[in-house]
Amino acid sequence: MFDRENRLDEELTAKHWDWLIRQGVDGLVIAGTSGEFIALENPERVRLFQLAKSVNAGRVPLIYGAGHYSTKLTHELCEAAMANGADAVIIILPYYQKPSKPAVIRHFREVRRAVNVPVMLYNNPSNTACVDLNPREVAQLVEEDVLHMVKSTYETVVPVHDLSYLVGDRMAIFYGSFMAAFEALVAGAHGWVSGILNVAPQAAREMYRACVLENNARRGFEIWKKILPIVHLYTYQQIGPVSDLATYRSILNIWGLKGGYSRDPFFPLSAEQEQALRRKLEESGWIEPYSCASA
């Protein structure tokens, strides 16, 4: 999180991580997309790795966002991640420039040679160079011991069930969008990683329990329908043209938890948008954090 002057707010960030852990999350992704890694200088990312190690104190697994456009800088971030207690690293596809598919695959092979912790592929072509790795290419890298987890960030769940078929439990498969998490869990995903979990951690955990552990899709779908009002705030722009991050931050503020700020040009909600958000939260039963006890 950041303050009004675009500086890292370490105190608020630490409090939010601690809240998520106490809400029962199974792990934290540090300096991911919702952590605005793209707006961070590399030393700031390393500082977040150090802070996470201290705040977490061994309570949950930590996955550090160590991906960069260049292989060299990715190596450097991976070294910093390992030095600060990373249980795994998440590596995004190279972004902005458009390297060829063979170059992208080579990039991940080179990264793997430099690390001794599991590597999660952040397969997010819409926000990178529009070069994704298809399920068979991912499966080949699993066979080579290059990749061990994937965050599959597509609206569709097709890559999830294809990977489940191709690699089974040899790779941890996480759905990475907020569009179809219920379907992904039913289709074989081992979990869900998404920015929306900054405000819906307990609901997500209960949906996972229902779909994956209890094999109870009906109950899972009922929980998903409780999460959908939060999803729709952004997907249908129900409070105006706003970013999902600004929406989550304002939700935390409304709950009295303090959501901090994003770095410009992600600006906060206006006063009118915050009023509209509060009304939507009241209408959908989200005026306070979801509680498993009341589910």
Backbone torsions as a table, in degrees:
resi	resn	phi	psi	omega
1	MET	NA	157.8	-178.4
2	PHE	-124.2	164.9	174.9
3	ASP	-99.9	-175.2	-176.4
4	ARG	-61.7	-25.8	-178.1
5	GLU	-93.2	15.0	177.1
6	ASN	71.0	17.4	177.2
7	ARG	-93.2	151.0	173.8
8	LEU	-57.6	132.9	175.4
9	ASP	-106.2	90.0	-174.4
10	GLU	-66.5	-38.5	-178.2
11	GLU	-63.5	-46.4	-178.8
12	LEU	-68.5	-39.0	177.6
13	THR	-60.4	-45.6	-179.7
14	ALA	-62.7	-41.2	179.6
15	LYS	-64.8	-37.9	179.8
16	HIS	-68.0	-44.5	176.9
17	TRP	-58.7	-43.8	-179.2
18	ASP	-63.0	-40.6	177.8
19	TRP	-61.0	-44.9	179.6
20	LEU	-60.9	-42.7	179.3
21	ILE	-62.8	-42.7	-179.9
22	ARG	-69.9	-20.4	174.9
23	GLN	-77.7	-9.2	174.2
24	GLY	101.3	16.7	178.7
25	VAL	-62.8	152.7	-178.1
26	ASP	-90.4	-2.4	179.0
27	GLY	174.8	167.7	178.6
28	LEU	-125.6	137.3	168.9
29	VAL	-100.5	119.9	-176.0
30	ILE	-102.4	131.6	-179.3
31	ALA	61.6	45.3	171.4
32	GLY	-91.3	-161.1	-178.5
33	THR	-62.5	-47.0	179.8
34	SER	-71.8	-17.5	171.1
35	GLY	-84.2	4.8	175.2
36	GLU	56.3	46.4	-179.9
37	PHE	-57.1	-31.3	-177.0
38	ILE	-66.0	-21.1	-179.8
39	ALA	-97.0	0.9	-176.3
40	LEU	-98.5	140.8	166.9
41	GLU	-75.8	153.2	-176.9
42	ASN	-55.5	-43.0	177.1
43	PRO	-60.4	-30.5	177.2
44	GLU	-69.5	-38.8	175.9
45	ARG	-61.1	-44.2	179.8
46	VAL	-62.3	-39.1	178.3
47	ARG	-62.0	-38.4	177.4
48	LEU	-66.0	-37.1	175.9
49	PHE	-59.5	-45.8	-179.7
50	GLN	-62.5	-43.6	-178.7
51	LEU	-65.0	-41.4	-179.2
52	ALA	-62.8	-42.2	178.7
53	LYS	-58.9	-42.2	-178.7
54	SER	-69.4	-46.1	-177.1
55	VAL	-68.0	-42.7	-175.9
56	ASN	-67.4	-43.4	178.8
57	ALA	52.3	39.9	174.3
58	GLY	79.0	11.4	-174.5
59	ARG	-75.7	-40.8	-179.0
60	VAL	-138.3	159.9	175.3
61	PRO	-62.3	144.3	178.9
62	LEU	-115.3	127.1	175.6
63	ILE	-114.8	119.4	-174.8
64	TYR	-98.8	132.9	176.1
65	GLY	-75.2	99.5	-174.9
66	ALA	-113.8	10.8	-179.2
67	GLY	-78.9	145.9	177.0
68	HIS	-144.5	164.9	176.9
69	TYR	-57.6	-44.7	-175.0
70	SER	-93.4	147.9	178.3
71	THR	-64.4	-39.8	-178.9
72	LYS	-59.3	-49.9	-178.1
73	LEU	-71.2	-28.6	173.3
74	THR	-64.1	-42.7	176.3
75	HIS	-56.9	-45.5	-177.1
76	GLU	-64.2	-41.1	179.1
77	LEU	-68.9	-35.9	177.1
78	CYS	-63.8	-40.3	178.1
79	GLU	-62.2	-42.2	178.2
80	ALA	-66.1	-38.0	178.7
81	ALA	-62.7	-46.5	-179.6
82	MET	-64.8	-34.8	179.7
83	ALA	-69.9	-14.9	-177.0
84	ASN	-119.9	34.8	168.0
85	GLY	79.8	23.9	179.0
86	ALA	-63.0	132.5	170.5
87	ASP	-84.6	-21.5	176.6
88	ALA	-165.7	167.0	173.5
89	VAL	-122.9	144.2	174.7
90	ILE	-108.5	125.2	-173.6
91	ILE	-117.7	114.7	179.6
92	ILE	-76.3	154.5	172.5
93	LEU	-58.0	147.0	175.0
94	PRO	-52.7	141.3	-172.1
95	TYR	-123.4	162.9	-178.5
96	TYR	71.5	-69.7	173.3
97	GLN	-69.3	167.1	-174.6
98	LYS	-124.8	76.8	177.0
99	PRO	-66.3	158.4	179.9
100	SER	-69.9	162.8	178.1
101	LYS	-57.2	-47.2	177.1
102	PRO	-58.3	-35.1	179.5
103	ALA	-68.4	-37.8	178.2
104	VAL	-64.7	-43.1	178.9
105	ILE	-64.1	-41.6	177.9
106	ARG	-62.9	-38.5	178.1
107	HIS	-54.7	-47.5	-178.3
108	PHE	-69.7	-34.8	176.3
109	ARG	-64.6	-39.1	179.2
110	GLU	-67.3	-40.3	178.3
111	VAL	-61.7	-43.9	-177.8
112	ARG	-60.8	-35.7	179.7
113	ARG	-64.4	-21.1	-174.1
114	ALA	-97.9	-4.4	-175.5
115	VAL	-126.2	155.0	177.3
116	ASN	-121.8	23.7	173.3
117	VAL	-123.0	162.1	179.6
118	PRO	-59.0	147.4	-179.6
119	VAL	-111.2	125.5	173.4
120	MET	-100.9	125.5	173.5
121	LEU	-79.0	127.6	173.3
122	TYR	-97.9	92.8	-174.5
123	ASN	-89.7	89.8	-171.8
124	ASN	-134.2	69.9	-172.6
125	PRO	-63.0	-27.8	-177.6
126	SER	-66.7	-23.7	-179.2
127	ASN	-112.2	12.9	-179.6
128	THR	-125.6	-129.4	-174.2
129	ALA	-102.1	20.0	-179.2
130	CYS	59.1	25.4	173.5
131	VAL	-118.9	104.3	178.6
132	ASP	-100.7	168.4	172.4
133	LEU	-104.1	121.7	-177.5
134	ASN	-76.3	165.7	-174.7
135	PRO	-54.1	-37.9	-179.9
136	ARG	-70.9	-34.2	175.2
137	GLU	-68.5	-40.5	176.4
138	VAL	-62.2	-44.6	-179.7
139	ALA	-60.2	-37.8	178.1
140	GLN	-63.6	-40.2	178.6
141	LEU	-71.0	-27.0	172.4
142	VAL	-66.6	-43.5	178.6
143	GLU	-60.6	-32.8	-179.3
144	GLU	-84.0	-0.5	-177.1
145	ASP	65.4	30.7	176.5
146	VAL	-89.8	-42.1	-178.2
147	LEU	-118.5	145.8	-178.0
148	HIS	-128.4	-18.0	179.4
149	MET	-146.9	161.6	175.5
150	VAL	-143.0	140.3	166.6
151	LYS	-105.6	104.9	-174.0
152	SER	-92.2	100.7	-172.0
153	THR	-104.1	78.6	174.9
154	TYR	-131.8	157.0	172.0
155	GLU	-67.4	-38.2	-179.2
156	THR	-75.9	153.8	175.5
157	VAL	-101.4	5.8	-178.5
158	VAL	-55.1	-46.3	178.6
159	PRO	-60.4	-29.4	-179.4
160	VAL	-66.6	-51.9	-177.4
161	HIS	-73.7	-27.8	174.7
162	ASP	-65.5	-43.6	178.4
163	LEU	-66.9	-37.3	177.5
164	SER	-59.8	-39.2	178.1
165	TYR	-70.2	-41.6	-172.6
166	LEU	-79.6	-38.1	-174.3
167	VAL	-120.8	-11.9	178.0
168	GLY	55.2	-128.2	-178.3
169	ASP	-93.0	12.0	175.6
170	ARG	-77.4	-11.5	176.5
171	MET	-137.7	139.4	173.6
172	ALA	-82.7	120.0	-174.4
173	ILE	-105.9	117.1	178.9
174	PHE	-114.2	134.8	172.5
175	TYR	-79.5	138.5	-170.3
176	GLY	-115.8	-4.1	178.7
177	SER	-99.2	-179.1	174.0
178	PHE	-113.7	11.3	-173.8
179	MET	-85.6	-35.4	-171.8
180	ALA	-145.9	46.7	-176.5
181	ALA	-65.0	-38.9	178.8
182	PHE	-59.6	-50.2	-179.0
183	GLU	-61.3	-36.3	-179.2
184	ALA	-65.3	-43.0	179.5
185	LEU	-64.9	-38.7	177.5
186	VAL	-68.7	-30.1	-176.7
187	ALA	-84.8	0.3	174.8
188	GLY	121.0	0.5	177.8
189	ALA	-65.3	144.1	178.3
190	HIS	-86.8	-10.2	-179.3
191	GLY	-179.9	-175.8	-175.7
192	TRP	-135.2	127.8	176.0
193	VAL	-124.9	117.9	-176.2
194	SER	-162.4	153.6	178.9
195	GLY	-61.1	-29.4	-178.4
196	ILE	-63.4	-20.2	179.7
197	LEU	-71.8	-8.9	171.9
198	ASN	-65.8	-19.8	178.6
199	VAL	-122.7	-10.0	-178.0
200	ALA	-129.0	43.1	-175.1
201	PRO	-66.1	-42.9	-178.1
202	GLN	-67.9	-41.5	179.1
203	ALA	-62.5	-42.5	179.4
204	ALA	-63.5	-40.7	-179.6
205	ARG	-66.0	-38.8	177.6
206	GLU	-67.1	-37.6	177.3
207	MET	-65.9	-40.3	175.7
208	TYR	-60.0	-46.0	-179.4
209	ARG	-59.4	-45.3	-178.2
210	ALA	-65.1	-48.1	-173.6
211	CYS	-75.2	-43.3	-170.5
212	VAL	-96.5	-47.4	-174.6
213	LEU	-83.6	-38.4	-176.8
214	GLU	-99.1	-8.4	-178.2
215	ASN	54.3	40.6	-176.1
216	ASN	-117.4	80.8	-176.5
217	ALA	-63.6	-33.4	-179.2
218	ARG	-61.7	-47.4	178.4
219	ARG	-66.7	-39.6	177.7
220	GLY	-58.1	-39.9	-179.4
221	PHE	-69.4	-34.8	176.5
222	GLU	-63.2	-40.0	177.7
223	ILE	-68.4	-40.8	178.4
224	TRP	-58.0	-39.6	179.2
225	LYS	-65.7	-24.8	174.6
226	LYS	-76.0	-27.6	178.9
227	ILE	-81.0	-29.5	-174.0
228	LEU	-55.4	-34.9	177.0
229	PRO	-58.1	-34.0	177.3
230	ILE	-72.0	-40.8	177.0
231	VAL	-59.2	-46.4	-174.6
232	HIS	-68.1	-23.6	177.1
233	LEU	-52.9	-40.7	-179.1
234	TYR	-92.0	-47.2	-173.2
235	THR	-63.5	-30.2	177.8
236	TYR	-107.7	8.3	178.0
237	GLN	45.4	53.5	-171.9
238	GLN	-71.8	-17.3	178.3
239	ILE	-116.2	17.6	178.8
240	GLY	110.0	-179.5	-178.0
241	PRO	-74.5	92.0	-177.1
242	VAL	-133.1	161.8	176.1
243	SER	-84.9	158.0	176.8
244	ASP	-65.4	-37.0	-179.1
245	LEU	-63.1	-42.9	178.6
246	ALA	-63.1	-35.6	179.1
247	THR	-66.0	-46.7	-180.0
248	TYR	-62.5	-40.5	-179.4
249	ARG	-62.8	-41.4	-180.0
250	SER	-69.8	-34.3	175.7
251	ILE	-59.9	-46.5	178.5
252	LEU	-61.1	-39.5	177.9
253	ASN	-62.0	-44.4	-179.7
254	ILE	-61.3	-34.4	178.4
255	TRP	-78.9	-2.8	-179.2
256	GLY	79.9	18.9	-176.6
257	LEU	-101.7	-11.6	178.6
258	LYS	68.3	109.0	-177.8
259	GLY	-97.5	-5.0	-179.7
260	GLY	66.7	-159.1	-176.4
261	TYR	-128.4	158.9	167.7
262	SER	-92.3	165.9	172.2
263	ARG	-80.5	139.9	175.4
264	ASP	-54.5	139.6	18.1
265	PRO	-97.9	22.1	170.5
266	PHE	-86.0	100.6	-174.2
267	PHE	-94.2	155.8	-179.7
268	PRO	-66.3	166.0	174.0
269	LEU	-66.2	149.6	173.9
270	SER	-74.5	168.4	178.7
271	ALA	-60.2	-39.5	179.6
272	GLU	-66.5	-39.6	178.9
273	GLN	-67.6	-37.0	177.6
274	GLU	-65.8	-37.1	176.2
275	GLN	-64.5	-42.3	178.0
276	ALA	-64.6	-38.1	177.9
277	LEU	-63.2	-45.2	179.8
278	ARG	-58.8	-41.2	178.5
279	ARG	-62.9	-42.6	179.6
280	LYS	-63.7	-40.4	179.1
281	LEU	-65.8	-40.0	178.1
282	GLU	-63.9	-42.9	-177.8
283	GLU	-64.8	-34.0	-173.6
284	SER	-98.1	1.1	179.2
285	GLY	81.1	20.2	-178.7
286	TRP	-110.3	25.2	-178.9
287	ILE	-70.0	-12.4	171.3
288	GLU	-139.7	163.6	-176.7
289	PRO	-57.8	145.9	176.1
290	TYR	-59.1	135.5	177.6
291	SER	-120.1	128.7	178.1
292	CYS	-58.5	-32.4	-176.8
293	ALA	-64.4	-29.1	-177.9
294	SER	-100.3	3.3	-176.1
295	ALA	-72.2	NA	NA
